[in-house]
Amino acid sequence: MQILIQVITTSKESLRQKITSDAKLETFNFMVSEHKRNHRDNGWAKIHSTLPDRRGAINVHWDPKSKILLCRVVNRGAAKPNLIVGDFIHYLFARYRAKIQAINILPR
């Protein structure tokens, strides 16, 4: 199952880059497993939860023109994505609440 999370922001800077370089990411039980073109505005990153009962990955992409962070939550098998989605939304509001205008969650 895949879930798309759209985070509409007021930030001119890449929210993806802020997330991948956030020193407090580990305190929210997440880690960046890989990223590409970190120096460019429209790069991508893959984030995993460090908690044992959270399966799947969050693929994060920043669109600088629309100021939207696109996050695809991907998991396999019988794993339920609700835990990792909830943890990620909690992290976004805890760290970037002032920059967020709206969050849309779309099952795919």
C-alpha positions in Angstrom: 0.0 0.0 0.0 1.1 3.5 -0.7 0.0 6.8 0.9 0.8 10.2 -0.5 1.3 13.1 2.0 1.3 16.6 0.5 2.7 19.2 2.8 1.9 22.7 1.5 4.3 25.2 3.0 5.2 28.9 3.1 8.9 28.1 3.1 11.1 29.2 0.2 13.9 26.8 1.4 13.7 23.1 0.8 11.8 21.4 3.6 13.3 18.1 2.5 16.8 19.4 3.0 15.8 20.8 6.4 14.4 17.4 7.4 17.4 15.4 6.2 19.8 17.7 8.1 17.7 18.0 11.2 19.8 17.0 14.3 16.6 16.2 16.2 15.3 13.7 13.6 16.6 10.8 15.7 14.7 12.0 18.8 11.5 11.5 16.8 12.6 7.9 15.9 13.5 8.5 12.3 16.6 8.2 10.2 17.6 9.1 6.7 18.6 6.0 4.9 19.6 7.6 1.6 19.4 10.8 -0.3 20.3 12.0 -3.7 21.3 15.5 -5.0 21.2 16.9 -1.5 22.7 20.2 -2.7 19.9 20.7 -5.2 16.4 22.1 -4.3 14.5 19.2 -5.9 16.4 16.2 -4.6 14.8 13.3 -2.8 15.4 11.4 0.4 14.3 8.1 1.9 13.4 8.1 5.6 12.8 5.0 7.9 11.4 4.7 11.4 13.8 3.4 14.0 11.0 1.8 16.0 10.7 -2.0 15.5 6.9 -2.0 14.9 7.0 0.6 12.1 7.6 -0.9 8.7 8.0 0.8 5.4 9.8 3.9 4.1 8.9 7.5 3.5 10.2 8.8 0.1 10.4 12.6 0.4 10.6 15.0 -2.6 10.6 18.8 -2.6 8.9 20.8 -5.3 10.4 24.3 -5.1 8.0 26.0 -7.6 4.9 25.0 -5.7 6.5 24.9 -2.2 5.1 21.4 -1.6 6.8 18.6 0.1 5.6 15.3 -1.4 6.0 12.2 0.8 5.2 8.7 -0.4 4.8 6.2 2.4 5.5 2.7 1.0 5.1 -0.5 2.9 4.8 -4.2 1.9 2.8 -7.1 3.0 0.5 -6.9 5.9 2.2 -4.0 7.6 -0.1 -1.1 8.3 1.1 2.4 7.4 -0.9 4.3 10.0 1.8 4.2 12.7 4.6 5.6 10.5 2.3 8.2 9.0 1.1 9.4 12.4 4.7 9.6 13.7 5.8 11.6 10.6 2.9 14.0 10.9 3.7 14.5 14.6 7.3 15.2 13.7 6.3 17.8 11.0 4.0 19.7 13.4 6.5 19.5 16.2 9.4 20.9 14.1 7.8 23.0 11.3 4.4 24.0 12.4 4.9 27.7 11.5 5.8 26.8 7.9 2.9 24.4 7.2 -0.2 25.8 5.6 -2.0 22.4 4.9 -1.4 18.7 4.9 -3.3 16.4 2.5 -3.2 12.6 3.0 -4.2 10.6 0.0 -4.4 6.8 -0.1 -3.2 5.3 -3.4 
